[in-house]
Amino acid sequence: MHTLDLDHIAEQLARHHQRATYGAVAAALGQAPRALMQGQQRAPRFSWIVSSQNHQPTGYAPEQKDPALEERKEVLATKDALLAWLDNPR
């Protein structure tokens, strides 16, 4: 079982170098995608949460992104995919 909060999800994504879309993370947390990152600083640990359009974090400067961001091609794009992955990160 996993704790469903933004910090835990961001930590797991960063630890395992896995991207997930704003929509997938927001759906898992029961939030609107546009409101998901409000109040959060742009930092490498949050750069793993990305746009579904270009698979990049929105509005981040290069130095704010984790250097390993594109290490994996797979991007978790749905709530179900994200929740399944959180149960067994790889």
N, CA, C and O atoms as a GROMACS GRO file, in nm:
protein
  360
    1MET      N    1   0.084  -0.118   0.000
    1MET     CA    2   0.000   0.000   0.000
    1MET      C    3   0.088   0.124   0.000
    1MET      O    4   0.198   0.121   0.056
    2HIS      N    5   0.043   0.229  -0.060
    2HIS     CA    6   0.122   0.351  -0.071
    2HIS      C    7   0.045   0.470  -0.016
    2HIS      O    8  -0.078   0.472  -0.014
    3THR      N    9   0.121   0.566   0.029
    3THR     CA   10   0.064   0.691   0.077
    3THR      C   11   0.038   0.780  -0.043
    3THR      O   12   0.128   0.806  -0.122
    4LEU      N   13  -0.084   0.826  -0.056
    4LEU     CA   14  -0.116   0.910  -0.171
    4LEU      C   15  -0.108   1.058  -0.134
    4LEU      O   16  -0.207   1.119  -0.095
    5ASP      N   17   0.011   1.113  -0.148
    5ASP     CA   18   0.029   1.256  -0.140
    5ASP      C   19   0.136   1.294  -0.241
    5ASP      O   20   0.215   1.210  -0.285
    6LEU      N   21   0.137   1.419  -0.277
    6LEU     CA   22   0.227   1.465  -0.384
    6LEU      C   23   0.373   1.439  -0.350
    6LEU      O   24   0.450   1.396  -0.436
    7ASP      N   25   0.413   1.464  -0.227
    7ASP     CA   26   0.552   1.444  -0.189
    7ASP      C   27   0.596   1.298  -0.206
    7ASP      O   28   0.704   1.271  -0.257
    8HIS      N   29   0.512   1.206  -0.162
    8HIS     CA   30   0.547   1.064  -0.174
    8HIS      C   31   0.556   1.022  -0.321
    8HIS      O   32   0.650   0.953  -0.360
    9ILE      N   33   0.460   1.064  -0.400
    9ILE     CA   34   0.462   1.027  -0.542
    9ILE      C   35   0.585   1.086  -0.609
    9ILE      O   36   0.654   1.015  -0.683
   10ALA      N   37   0.614   1.213  -0.585
   10ALA     CA   38   0.732   1.277  -0.646
   10ALA      C   39   0.860   1.207  -0.602
   10ALA      O   40   0.950   1.187  -0.683
   11GLU      N   41   0.868   1.170  -0.475
   11GLU     CA   42   0.986   1.101  -0.424
   11GLU      C   43   1.007   0.967  -0.495
   11GLU      O   44   1.118   0.934  -0.535
   12GLN      N   45   0.899   0.890  -0.510
   12GLN     CA   46   0.910   0.760  -0.577
   12GLN      C   47   0.948   0.776  -0.725
   12GLN      O   48   1.032   0.702  -0.776
   13LEU      N   49   0.885   0.871  -0.792
   13LEU     CA   50   0.918   0.894  -0.933
   13LEU      C   51   1.065   0.931  -0.948
   13LEU      O   52   1.134   0.879  -1.035
   14ALA      N   53   1.113   1.022  -0.863
   14ALA     CA   54   1.253   1.066  -0.870
   14ALA      C   55   1.348   0.951  -0.836
   14ALA      O   56   1.450   0.933  -0.903
   15ARG      N   57   1.316   0.876  -0.734
   15ARG     CA   58   1.404   0.766  -0.691
   15ARG      C   59   1.422   0.662  -0.802
   15ARG      O   60   1.530   0.608  -0.820
   16HIS      N   61   1.314   0.637  -0.874
   16HIS     CA   62   1.319   0.532  -0.977
   16HIS      C   63   1.332   0.587  -1.119
   16HIS      O   64   1.322   0.513  -1.216
   17HIS      N   65   1.353   0.719  -1.129
   17HIS     CA   66   1.369   0.784  -1.260
   17HIS      C   67   1.255   0.751  -1.354
   17HIS      O   68   1.276   0.706  -1.467
   18GLN      N   69   1.134   0.774  -1.306
   18GLN     CA   70   1.013   0.744  -1.383
   18GLN      C   71   0.928   0.870  -1.397
   18GLN      O   72   0.898   0.936  -1.298
   19ARG      N   73   0.890   0.902  -1.520
   19ARG     CA   74   0.801   1.016  -1.542
   19ARG      C   75   0.655   0.972  -1.535
   19ARG      O   76   0.621   0.859  -1.568
   20ALA      N   77   0.570   1.065  -1.491
   20ALA     CA   78   0.425   1.047  -1.491
   20ALA      C   79   0.363   1.180  -1.528
   20ALA      O   80   0.418   1.286  -1.497
   21THR      N   81   0.250   1.175  -1.594
   21THR     CA   82   0.186   1.300  -1.638
   21THR      C   83   0.116   1.371  -1.522
   21THR      O   84   0.078   1.310  -1.422
   22TYR      N   85   0.100   1.503  -1.540
   22TYR     CA   86   0.024   1.581  -1.443
   22TYR      C   87  -0.114   1.519  -1.426
   22TYR      O   88  -0.165   1.509  -1.314
   23GLY      N   89  -0.176   1.477  -1.537
   23GLY     CA   90  -0.310   1.420  -1.531
   23GLY      C   91  -0.316   1.292  -1.450
   23GLY      O   92  -0.411   1.273  -1.373
   24ALA      N   93  -0.217   1.205  -1.465
   24ALA     CA   94  -0.215   1.079  -1.390
   24ALA      C   95  -0.198   1.106  -1.241
   24ALA      O   96  -0.269   1.048  -1.159
   25VAL      N   97  -0.104   1.194  -1.206
   25VAL     CA   98  -0.080   1.224  -1.066
   25VAL      C   99  -0.202   1.294  -1.005
   25VAL      O  100  -0.245   1.260  -0.895
   26ALA      N  101  -0.257   1.391  -1.077
   26ALA     CA  102  -0.374   1.464  -1.027
   26ALA      C  103  -0.492   1.369  -1.006
   26ALA      O  104  -0.561   1.379  -0.904
   27ALA      N  105  -0.515   1.278  -1.099
   27ALA     CA  106  -0.626   1.183  -1.085
   27ALA      C  107  -0.605   1.093  -0.964
   27ALA      O  108  -0.700   1.064  -0.891
   28ALA      N  109  -0.482   1.049  -0.942
   28ALA     CA  110  -0.453   0.964  -0.827
   28ALA      C  111  -0.478   1.037  -0.695
   28ALA      O  112  -0.513   0.976  -0.594
   29LEU      N  113  -0.460   1.169  -0.697
   29LEU     CA  114  -0.479   1.250  -0.576
   29LEU      C  115  -0.616   1.314  -0.568
   29LEU      O  116  -0.648   1.382  -0.470
   30GLY      N  117  -0.700   1.294  -0.671
   30GLY     CA  118  -0.833   1.354  -0.673
   30GLY      C  119  -0.830   1.505  -0.690
   30GLY      O  120  -0.914   1.576  -0.634
   31GLN      N  121  -0.735   1.554  -0.767
   31GLN     CA  122  -0.720   1.698  -0.789
   31GLN      C  123  -0.730   1.729  -0.938
   31GLN      O  124  -0.727   1.640  -1.022
   32ALA      N  125  -0.743   1.857  -0.968
   32ALA     CA  126  -0.739   1.902  -1.106
   32ALA      C  127  -0.593   1.915  -1.148
   32ALA      O  128  -0.511   1.966  -1.071
   33PRO      N  129  -0.559   1.871  -1.270
   33PRO     CA  130  -0.420   1.879  -1.315
   33PRO      C  131  -0.361   2.020  -1.307
   33PRO      O  132  -0.244   2.035  -1.270
   34ARG      N  133  -0.439   2.121  -1.340
   34ARG     CA  134  -0.387   2.258  -1.337
   34ARG      C  135  -0.353   2.306  -1.196
   34ARG      O  136  -0.268   2.394  -1.180
   35ALA      N  137  -0.418   2.251  -1.096
   35ALA     CA  138  -0.395   2.293  -0.958
   35ALA      C  139  -0.288   2.209  -0.888
   35ALA      O  140  -0.246   2.243  -0.777
   36LEU      N  141  -0.246   2.102  -0.950
   36LEU     CA  142  -0.158   2.004  -0.886
   36LEU      C  143  -0.030   2.065  -0.829
   36LEU      O  144   0.007   2.036  -0.715
   37MET      N  145   0.037   2.148  -0.905
   37MET     CA  146   0.168   2.197  -0.865
   37MET      C  147   0.164   2.337  -0.803
   37MET      O  148   0.268   2.395  -0.774
   38GLN      N  149   0.045   2.390  -0.782
   38GLN     CA  150   0.035   2.523  -0.721
   38GLN      C  151   0.100   2.522  -0.584
   38GLN      O  152   0.075   2.435  -0.501
   39GLY      N  153   0.185   2.623  -0.561
   39GLY     CA  154   0.254   2.635  -0.434
   39GLY      C  155   0.382   2.554  -0.424
   39GLY      O  156   0.452   2.562  -0.323
   40GLN      N  157   0.413   2.474  -0.526
   40GLN     CA  158   0.536   2.394  -0.526
   40GLN      C  159   0.646   2.467  -0.602
   40GLN      O  160   0.621   2.527  -0.707
   41GLN      N  161   0.767   2.462  -0.549
   41GLN     CA  162   0.880   2.519  -0.619
   41GLN      C  163   0.921   2.428  -0.733
   41GLN      O  164   0.912   2.305  -0.723
   42ARG      N  165   0.966   2.488  -0.842
   42ARG     CA  166   1.018   2.407  -0.952
   42ARG      C  167   1.156   2.356  -0.909
   42ARG      O  168   1.249   2.432  -0.888
   43ALA      N  169   1.164   2.226  -0.898
   43ALA     CA  170   1.287   2.162  -0.852
   43ALA      C  171   1.299   2.027  -0.920
   43ALA      O  172   1.199   1.970  -0.962
   44PRO      N  173   1.422   1.974  -0.929
   44PRO     CA  174   1.442   1.846  -0.997
   44PRO      C  175   1.351   1.734  -0.949
   44PRO      O  176   1.307   1.653  -1.030
   45ARG      N  177   1.322   1.727  -0.820
   45ARG     CA  178   1.239   1.616  -0.770
   45ARG      C  179   1.096   1.622  -0.824
   45ARG      O  180   1.031   1.518  -0.834
   46PHE      N  181   1.047   1.741  -0.858
   46PHE     CA  182   0.913   1.753  -0.914
   46PHE      C  183   0.915   1.749  -1.068
   46PHE      O  184   0.809   1.746  -1.131
   47SER      N  185   1.033   1.750  -1.126
   47SER     CA  186   1.042   1.753  -1.273
   47SER      C  187   1.001   1.620  -1.336
   47SER      O  188   0.985   1.612  -1.458
   48TRP      N  189   0.983   1.517  -1.255
   48TRP     CA  190   0.938   1.386  -1.305
   48TRP      C  191   0.788   1.385  -1.335
   48TRP      O  192   0.738   1.290  -1.394
   49ILE      N  193   0.718   1.490  -1.295
   49ILE     CA  194   0.576   1.505  -1.325
   49ILE      C  195   0.568   1.596  -1.447
   49ILE      O  196   0.610   1.712  -1.442
   50VAL      N  197   0.513   1.543  -1.556
   50VAL     CA  198   0.531   1.607  -1.687
   50VAL      C  199   0.400   1.624  -1.764
   50VAL      O  200   0.296   1.567  -1.730
   51SER      N  201   0.408   1.704  -1.867
   51SER     CA  202   0.296   1.726  -1.959
   51SER      C  203   0.273   1.602  -2.044
   51SER      O  204   0.367   1.534  -2.083
   52SER      N  205   0.148   1.573  -2.072
   52SER     CA  206   0.116   1.460  -2.160
   52SER      C  207   0.152   1.491  -2.305
   52SER      O  208   0.166   1.399  -2.386
   53GLN      N  209   0.165   1.617  -2.338
   53GLN     CA  210   0.193   1.657  -2.476
   53GLN      C  211   0.338   1.635  -2.516
   53GLN      O  212   0.366   1.577  -2.620
   54ASN      N  213   0.432   1.681  -2.431
   54ASN     CA  214   0.573   1.673  -2.469
   54ASN      C  215   0.660   1.595  -2.370
   54ASN      O  216   0.781   1.584  -2.387
   55HIS      N  217   0.598   1.540  -2.267
   55HIS     CA  218   0.665   1.460  -2.165
   55HIS      C  219   0.777   1.536  -2.093
   55HIS      O  220   0.877   1.478  -2.051
   56GLN      N  221   0.758   1.667  -2.080
   56GLN     CA  222   0.849   1.754  -2.008
   56GLN      C  223   0.771   1.830  -1.901
   56GLN      O  224   0.652   1.853  -1.918
   57PRO      N  225   0.838   1.869  -1.792
   57PRO     CA  226   0.770   1.950  -1.690
   57PRO      C  227   0.744   2.090  -1.746
   57PRO      O  228   0.831   2.147  -1.811
   58THR      N  229   0.629   2.143  -1.721
   58THR     CA  230   0.588   2.273  -1.776
   58THR      C  231   0.656   2.388  -1.702
   58THR      O  232   0.650   2.397  -1.580
   59GLY      N  233   0.720   2.476  -1.780
   59GLY     CA  234   0.777   2.598  -1.725
   59GLY      C  235   0.909   2.582  -1.653
   59GLY      O  236   0.954   2.675  -1.586
   60TYR      N  237   0.973   2.468  -1.664
   60TYR     CA  238   1.100   2.445  -1.595
   60TYR      C  239   1.217   2.489  -1.682
   60TYR      O  240   1.220   2.460  -1.802
   61ALA      N  241   1.312   2.558  -1.622
   61ALA     CA  242   1.438   2.590  -1.688
   61ALA      C  243   1.525   2.463  -1.686
   61ALA      O  244   1.504   2.376  -1.602
   62PRO      N  245   1.621   2.452  -1.777
   62PRO     CA  246   1.704   2.331  -1.780
   62PRO      C  247   1.767   2.295  -1.645
   62PRO      O  248   1.775   2.177  -1.611
   63GLU      N  249   1.811   2.392  -1.569
   63GLU     CA  250   1.875   2.363  -1.441
   63GLU      C  251   1.775   2.320  -1.333
   63GLU      O  252   1.817   2.274  -1.227
   64GLN      N  253   1.647   2.333  -1.359
   64GLN     CA  254   1.544   2.290  -1.264
   64GLN      C  255   1.500   2.146  -1.289
   64GLN      O  256   1.429   2.088  -1.208
   65LYS      N  257   1.542   2.089  -1.400
   65LYS     CA  258   1.505   1.951  -1.436
   65LYS      C  259   1.612   1.855  -1.387
   65LYS      O  260   1.730   1.888  -1.382
   66ASP      N  261   1.569   1.735  -1.352
   66ASP     CA  262   1.664   1.630  -1.318
   66ASP      C  263   1.741   1.593  -1.444
   66ASP      O  264   1.680   1.573  -1.549
   67PRO      N  265   1.874   1.582  -1.436
   67PRO     CA  266   1.952   1.549  -1.556
   67PRO      C  267   1.917   1.413  -1.618
   67PRO      O  268   1.942   1.392  -1.736
   68ALA      N  269   1.860   1.324  -1.540
   68ALA     CA  270   1.825   1.189  -1.590
   68ALA      C  271   1.682   1.181  -1.641
   68ALA      O  272   1.630   1.071  -1.663
   69LEU      N  273   1.617   1.295  -1.661
   69LEU     CA  274   1.474   1.297  -1.691
   69LEU      C  275   1.434   1.209  -1.809
   69LEU      O  276   1.327   1.148  -1.806
   70GLU      N  277   1.514   1.201  -1.910
   70GLU     CA  278   1.477   1.124  -2.029
   70GLU      C  279   1.542   0.987  -2.034
   70GLU      O  280   1.551   0.925  -2.141
   71GLU      N  281   1.588   0.940  -1.919
   71GLU     CA  282   1.653   0.810  -1.910
   71GLU      C  283   1.561   0.696  -1.957
   71GLU      O  284   1.606   0.602  -2.023
   72ARG      N  285   1.434   0.705  -1.923
   72ARG     CA  286   1.334   0.604  -1.965
   72ARG      C  287   1.239   0.666  -2.066
   72ARG      O  288   1.205   0.784  -2.057
   73LYS      N  289   1.197   0.586  -2.161
   73LYS     CA  290   1.100   0.634  -2.260
   73LYS      C  291   0.958   0.630  -2.205
   73LYS      O  292   0.877   0.717  -2.238
   74GLU      N  293   0.927   0.530  -2.123
   74GLU     CA  294   0.792   0.514  -2.071
   74GLU      C  295   0.751   0.631  -1.982
   74GLU      O  296   0.828   0.676  -1.897
   75VAL      N  297   0.629   0.680  -2.004
   75VAL     CA  298   0.570   0.783  -1.921
   75VAL      C  299   0.435   0.729  -1.872
   75VAL      O  300   0.352   0.688  -1.953
   76LEU      N  301   0.415   0.729  -1.742
   76LEU     CA  302   0.288   0.681  -1.686
   76LEU      C  303   0.182   0.788  -1.711
   76LEU      O  304   0.192   0.899  -1.659
   77ALA      N  305   0.082   0.754  -1.791
   77ALA     CA  306  -0.013   0.854  -1.839
   77ALA      C  307  -0.154   0.841  -1.782
   77ALA      O  308  -0.240   0.923  -1.812
   78THR      N  309  -0.178   0.738  -1.702
   78THR     CA  310  -0.312   0.721  -1.645
   78THR      C  311  -0.303   0.697  -1.496
   78THR      O  312  -0.199   0.655  -1.444
   79LYS      N  313  -0.411   0.724  -1.428
   79LYS     CA  314  -0.419   0.699  -1.284
   79LYS      C  315  -0.390   0.552  -1.255
   79LYS      O  316  -0.311   0.521  -1.165
   80ASP      N  317  -0.454   0.462  -1.330
   80ASP     CA  318  -0.435   0.319  -1.306
   80ASP      C  319  -0.291   0.275  -1.326
   80ASP      O  320  -0.238   0.196  -1.247
   81ALA      N  321  -0.227   0.326  -1.431
   81ALA     CA  322  -0.086   0.291  -1.456
   81ALA      C  323   0.002   0.341  -1.343
   81ALA      O  324   0.092   0.270  -1.298
   82LEU      N  325  -0.022   0.463  -1.297
   82LEU     CA  326   0.057   0.520  -1.188
   82LEU      C  327   0.036   0.441  -1.059
   82LEU      O  328   0.134   0.407  -0.991
   83LEU      N  329  -0.088   0.411  -1.024
   83LEU     CA  330  -0.115   0.338  -0.900
   83LEU      C  331  -0.053   0.198  -0.904
   83LEU      O  332   0.002   0.152  -0.804
   84ALA      N  333  -0.062   0.131  -1.018
   84ALA     CA  334  -0.001  -0.002  -1.031
   84ALA      C  335   0.150   0.008  -1.015
   84ALA      O  336   0.213  -0.076  -0.949
   85TRP      N  337   0.209   0.110  -1.077
   85TRP     CA  338   0.353   0.129  -1.066
   85TRP      C  339   0.394   0.160  -0.922
   85TRP      O  340   0.494   0.107  -0.874
   86LEU      N  341   0.318   0.243  -0.853
   86LEU     CA  342   0.350   0.276  -0.713
   86LEU      C  343   0.346   0.153  -0.624
   86LEU      O  344   0.420   0.145  -0.526
   87ASP      N  345   0.262   0.056  -0.657
   87ASP     CA  346   0.257  -0.069  -0.581
   87ASP      C  347   0.380  -0.156  -0.605
   87ASP      O  348   0.415  -0.240  -0.522
   88ASN      N  349   0.446  -0.135  -0.718
   88ASN     CA  350   0.564  -0.214  -0.754
   88ASN      C  351   0.657  -0.132  -0.842
   88ASN      O  352   0.670  -0.159  -0.962
   89PRO      N  353   0.723  -0.029  -0.783
   89PRO     CA  354   0.811   0.056  -0.864
   89PRO      C  355   0.927  -0.023  -0.924
   89PRO      O  356   0.981  -0.114  -0.860
   90ARG      N  357   0.963   0.012  -1.044
   90ARG     CA  358   1.073  -0.057  -1.110
   90ARG      C  359   1.151   0.038  -1.197
   90ARG      O  360   1.249  -0.002  -1.260
   0.00000   0.00000   0.00000
